[in-house]
């Protein structure tokens, strides 16, 4: 019986550890890197090794960043996200910290085997992550912009891994992802306003929730408008299906904007944005492959 309880406790700790890495987030980041790689060179077997290393490096760095975020936010999350691993007490904070540090180290080592450009991006992003946790997060909007950049940089990283960082497809992917994610981060600050009070000064606290939602919607709307240029300039190739899929993602983004008009659908709006971002990866991958 005691052994069974120990095994159960061990499994719970493993699940809690996996939880703080935010699997959906690091998987999206990894796929974003692959999308950037494929946009640059397509299905070229010559680049299998750098693409694989870029994917794994991004997974470890993103998992480490998410763990570090939960470590610093563990007291805030008790109010806003009580079910999270650290906030609920399922995982000891020191384990999360050590895991984050280890993940960062592994990610940097893997990146060193790709090229100097990728290593430079990872080290710069690492500084942004640390700066975000220490002081950018407390400044609200600047912190939102930092997260937006970090998400968009996954595509730059993918392009750099195959030597095509300045390709039009990759630039559009990075910019659109940054805009939508910045809008989503502002939205999340509105959702989490009760838990953030007394801890940091977010944009909704500075200018109010309604104005913050307008700014959030503006970032997302700008991304939608710019995405139409991919069709006019045929950035994703000649296959019309790629643009249809991008249109589906835009439809979800538009729906999320309308959901912001009601306070009880803000969580739904955030979820729609995340689903839309996942779907938006598909046309850019297809554009690189077809």
N, C-alpha and C positions, 0 to 999 in steps of 0.2 A: 504493500500500500504506500509506504513512504517513498519507494523508488518511483512509483507511478506519479506521485505528487511532484517529485523532483523533475521528472521528465516533462510533466505538464507545465511546470513553472519555467523550465528551460525553453519550451516551445513558445510560451507567451512572451518571453524576453526577446526571442529571435523575431517574432512577429512585430513586437514593439520597435525593435531596431530597424527592421525593414520599413516600418511605418514612418519613421522620422526622415527617411531618405526621399519620401514622396515618389514612389515608383512611376506614377503616371508622368510626373514632371521630368525625371531623368530619362525616361523612355522617349518622351517628346523631344527633349534636347538632343538625344542621340540620333533620332530620326531626322531632326533638323540638320544635323551635321552631315548625315548621309545624303540628304536632299541637296545640300550645298556642294558636296563632292560630285554627285551625279549631274547637277546643273553645269558643273565645270567640264567634266570629261566623259559623261555618259557611262555606259556599261563597258568600261575598259578594264580587262583583267590585270593590266600592268599595275593598276593602282589599288589592288585588293589590300595590300599590306598597310599603306598609309590610311586608307579609308577605315580599316578595322581598328587601327591604333587610335585614330581620331574619334571613332565611336566610343571605344572603351575609355579613353581619357575623359571625354565629355561626361560619360555616365558617372565615373568616379568623382570628378570635380563637382558636378551638379548634386550628386548624393551628399558629398561633403558640405556643400553650401547649404543645402536644405537642413542637414543635421545641425549645422552651426546656427542657423536661423532659429530652429526649435530650442536650441540650448539657450540663446539669449532671450527668447520670447517665452520661456517656460512659465514665468509668473503671470505675464499678460494673458497667456492662453488658458489659464485656469478660469478666466471669466468668459473669453470669447470662443475658445476651442478646448473645452474641458476634456474631450475624449482623446486628445492627442497623447502620444506615449509619455512624454515628460510631464505634461500638465496633470495627467491622471495618476502619475506615480508608478507606472508600469515599468519605467526604465530609469536608471540612475543618471543624473546629469553628466557625471564624469565619463560614463561610457559613451554618451553622445559626443562629448568633446573629443575624446581620444579617437573615436571612429571618424569624426570630421577631419582631424589632422592627418590620420592615416590615409583617408581617401584622397585628400589633397596631394599628399606626397606621391601616392601611386599614380595619380593623374598627371602630375608634372613629369615623373620619370617616363611614363608612356609617351608623353608629348615630345620629350627630348629625342626620341627615336624617329620622329616625323621630319621636322625641319625647324629652322630658327624662327621663321615667321609664326608658326603655330605656338612655339614655346613663348615667344613674345606676347602673343594674345592671351595665353593661359596665365602667365605671370601678371600681366596687366589686369586681367579679370579677377585674379586672386586678390590684388590690392583693392579693387573696387568692392569685392565681397566683404573684405575686412573693414574698409571704410564705411560701407553700408551698415554693418552691424554695430560699429562703434559710434558713428555720429550722423551719417547721411539719413538713416532710418528715422531719427528723431526730428529731422528737418522737413519731413513730409514730402512735398512735391519733388524735391531734389532726389530723394530716395526712390520715388516712383520712376523718375527718369533713369536712374541707375539700373533698376531692375529691367526696365524696358530695353536699355542698351544690352545688358547681359543676355537677354533672350535673343535679341537680334544678332548678337555676336556669334551665336552658334553656327549661323550660315556663313559668316566671314571665316570662321575657323575651318569649316568644311571646304570652302573654296581655297583657303591657304594650304590645306593638306594636299591638294592636287595642283597647286600652282596657278589657280585661276581666281584670285581674290577680288579682282576688279571687273568681273564679268557682269553684264547688265542684269541677268537673272538673279545672281547672288545679291547684288545691290538692292534689287526690289524685294527679295525675300527678307533681307535683313531689316530694311526700312519698314515694311508692312508689319512684320512681327514686332518690332520695337514700338510702333504706334499703338497697335491693338493691345499689347501687354501693358504699356503705360496707362492706357485707358482702364484696363482691368484692375491694375494696382490701385488706382484712384478709387474705383468702385469698391474694392475690398476694404479700403480705409473708411469708406462710408459705412459699410457693413459692420466693421470692427470698432466703430467709434467709442462704444461704451467700454470696451476692454482697453483701449489706448489712452483713455483720459488719465491724466496725472503721470503718464509714463513718457509720452512723446507728443509733439505738436504736429499733427497731420494736417493736410490741406482742408478737409472738412471742418476741423476745429478752427482754422484760421479764417476761412471765407464762408463757411456754412455748407450744409449737405447739398442743397439744391444747386448752388453754383458749382460745387465740386462735380456733381453728376453731369452738369452741362459741359464742363471741361472734359470729363471722361468720355462723354458721347462725341465730343468734337474730335478727340484723338482717333476714336474708332471710325468716325465718319470720314476723316481725312484718309485713313487707310483704305476704306471702301472706294473713295473717289480715285485714289492713285492706282488701285488694282485694275481699274478699267483701262489704264494705259498699257497694261500687259496685252490686252486684246488689240488695241489700236496699233501697237508696235510689234505685235506677234512675238512677244518675248518668250512665250511658252511653246513656240512652234506652230505648226499649221493644223494640228489635230484639234477640232472644235470641242471634243469631249473634255479636254483640260480646262477650257474656259467655262464650260457648263458646271464642272465640279467647283471651280472657283466661285461661280455664281451662287451655288448652294451654300458655300461658306459665308458669302456676303449676306445671303438671306438670313442666316443665323445671327450675324452681327447686327443687322438691321432690327431683327426681332428683339435682340438683347437691349438695344437702345430704347425701344418702346417699353420694354419691361422695367426700365429705370424710372418710369413715371409713377410707379406705385412702390411704396416702401416694402410691402410684403412680397414682392417678386424680385427683389435685388439679388437674392441668392440664385434664383433661376437665371437671372441675367448673367451673372458670373459664370454659371455652368454652361450656358449657351455660348459664351465667348470662348471658353476652353474647348468645347466640342468643335466650334467653328475653326479654331486654330489648328486642331488636329486634321480636320478635313482639308484645310487650306494647304497643308503639306503635300497632299496627293498630286494636285496639278503641277506643282513645281518639280516633283520627282518624275512624273510622267513627261514633263517638258524636257527633262534632261535625258530620259531614256528613249523616247519615241523620235 
